[in-house]
Amino acid sequence: MTPLALRVDPGAEPAPVCRLDSPPLSVVARPPEWVAPGLTRKMAAFLATRPATPCLVVDLDVVEANYHALHAALPEAEVYYAVKANPAPPLVARLVGLGARFDTASLPEIDLCLALGADPAHLSFGNTIKKARDIAAAYERGLRLFAFDAEEELRKIAEHAPGSRVFCRILTDNAGAEWPLSRKFGCSPVMARDLMRRAADLGLEPVGLSFHVGSQQTDPSQWDHALALVADLFRGLRADGLEPSLVNLGGGLPTRYGRPVPDVDVYGAGIRAAVARLFEGPAPRLIVEPGRGLVGNAGVLESEVVLVSRKDESEARRWVYLDAGRFNGLAETEGEAIRYPLATDRDGDGTGLGPVVLAGPTCDSVDVLYDRADVRLPLSLRAGDRLRLMSTGAYTTTYASVGFNGFAPLAAHYV
Ligand SMILES: *Cc1c(COP(=O)(O)O)cnc(C)c1O
């Protein structure tokens, strides 16, 4: 890892360490200029240099614009960026500069944020599955906010991060999400109520509850359902003598792929209205943990066509093999759930479009990106052409294998 934002010339004055208590309005703040759907002027300029493929190009000004838009849509909420969506140092550094906080899932993610100047008081250890020694190491680094969804986890936290603030993740049903999270995380509200009391008994501070409505959540009303559950639980917990104050709204904010999604303002307004309607007494402190919604549309993945073929002369559908696939960045095509918009050098060349199966370059038959999705590409497409996958800023670089079949992980450039 090269925390490049912190590298200084040996001869130069050391950069002042700057801890931000209140977010500055902006760091660079030039709004991104979109020149085509999914493509900014900066991305286009970088791609014009014909970088080696496959590669991801991320325009950090888009991340910044998304951050400001979310902050404007939900001004009461503290924004904890879910680092796993894209942990690139330049991206995290930009967010540190903007005053963002960070939802981390592991010790390396914690250390990454700290190395780039984040305040440990602004990090949450949001994974509900943590080794005891990682909890201890996080506590030693100054983290005091931890997630849990089980009694055993609470006991680990009580022993290795004594007195910390904890929040319990509850199960929600994830309807409407294009990338649902199943039942892996969270516990039932009934169990959550018990565990919150247990947390207090163990000397921890049970500050509140969290949920995740499922990633790429295209239905803003899903937060209403989850918030109703949480408001109910708040009443129960108060009756038990606890003082819950924190509502962690999780992630789930969508990015624009092919189909339009509601604007972030719609999500913000819906959440604010639900909180005002459902919660009695003092307004809860809100946390939001965007991953995809903050970085998805900031990236474009440039690939090269390696082969265009047919399985038989009689078949109309061509197979188009790219140098990017399931194993080097495009894991979220699993189940064809996430459908990245595509663009090629030959779009609009007058040859017309024909149906294709789109596949990656490895010798594994699961390395097929889109088969059922009815992808259509120019009939003139051939080996050597470039094909772009838009809105690939989230869940791509780190979802690459270390070198399956000898293909390197996805290269990435931050501009
Ligand atoms: C992954 C994750 C997120 C981010 O989810 P998105 O759908 O990408 O916004 C937020 N919170 C937690 C706890 C997560 O694990």
The ligand as a MOL file (V3000), in Angstrom:
LIG
                    3D

  0  0  0     0  0            999 V3000
M  V30 BEGIN CTAB
M  V30 COUNTS 15 15 0 0 0
M  V30 BEGIN ATOM
M  V30 1 C -21.1020 -2.6950 2.5890 0
M  V30 2 C -21.6670 -1.9100 3.7040 0
M  V30 3 C -22.1680 -0.6320 3.4630 0
M  V30 4 C -22.2150 0.0000 2.0950 0
M  V30 5 O -23.2270 -0.5220 1.3210 0
M  V30 6 P -23.6140 0.1350 -0.0790 0
M  V30 7 O -24.8130 -0.6090 -0.4880 0
M  V30 8 O -22.4620 -0.0280 -0.9790 0
M  V30 9 O -23.9120 1.5750 0.1820 0
M  V30 10 C -22.6420 0.0810 4.5400 0
M  V30 11 N -22.6490 -0.4390 5.7870 0
M  V30 12 C -22.1780 -1.6740 6.0490 0
M  V30 13 C -22.1720 -2.1830 7.4490 0
M  V30 14 C -21.6710 -2.4430 5.0220 0
M  V30 15 O -21.2090 -3.6690 5.2780 0
M  V30 END ATOM
M  V30 BEGIN BOND
M  V30 1 1 1 2
M  V30 2 1 2 3
M  V30 3 2 2 14
M  V30 4 1 3 4
M  V30 5 2 3 10
M  V30 6 1 4 5
M  V30 7 1 5 6
M  V30 8 2 6 7
M  V30 9 1 6 8
M  V30 10 1 6 9
M  V30 11 1 10 11
M  V30 12 2 11 12
M  V30 13 1 12 13
M  V30 14 1 12 14
M  V30 15 1 14 15
M  V30 END BOND
M  V30 END CTAB
M  END
